[in-house]
Amino acid sequence: MVKRRVSGKVLRFHDKSPLRDTLVEVWDRDFLLDDRLGSIRTGKEGEFSISYDTVGAGDDPDLAVRIFRLDHNSDLQLIGDCD
C-alpha cells in the first residue's frame, strides 16, 4: 500500500478569487463504477489536500476531481469536474 495525495486550489473562473468551504472529491474512474477516494472542504484560500492509498485505487488510478457547492436549497450542485 502506498499513500498518495491530490492537492490544489479552487478559484472562481471570472476573477480568480478563492472558493472557500467548497466540497472537493477525488474519484478513481472505472469502467463500470467510479470509486470515491476521498473528500474535503476547501480552506479560506480555496486550498485542499486529499490523501488516498493505492489499495482502493490500484497503482495507476484514473483520477477525477469533482467540485460541489451548496445551492440555496442546501442541495449539492456540481460546479466542476476535471480529469
VENRA-V799632 format. One record per run of one state. SS is the DSSP state (~ for helix, > for strand, _ for the rest). FROM is the first residue (numbers start at 0). TO is the last residue. If there is no record, write none. Layout:
# VENRA-V799632
<<SS & FROM & TO> <SS & FROM & TO>>
This chain:
# VENRA-V799632
<<_ & 0 & 1> <> & 2 & 8> <_ & 9 & 9> <> & 10 & 10> <_ & 11 & 16> <> & 17 & 17> <_ & 18 & 21> <> & 22 & 27> <_ & 28 & 33> <> & 34 & 40> <_ & 41 & 45> <> & 46 & 52> <~ & 53 & 56> <_ & 57 & 61> <> & 62 & 69> <_ & 70 & 74> <> & 75 & 81> <_ & 82 & 82>>
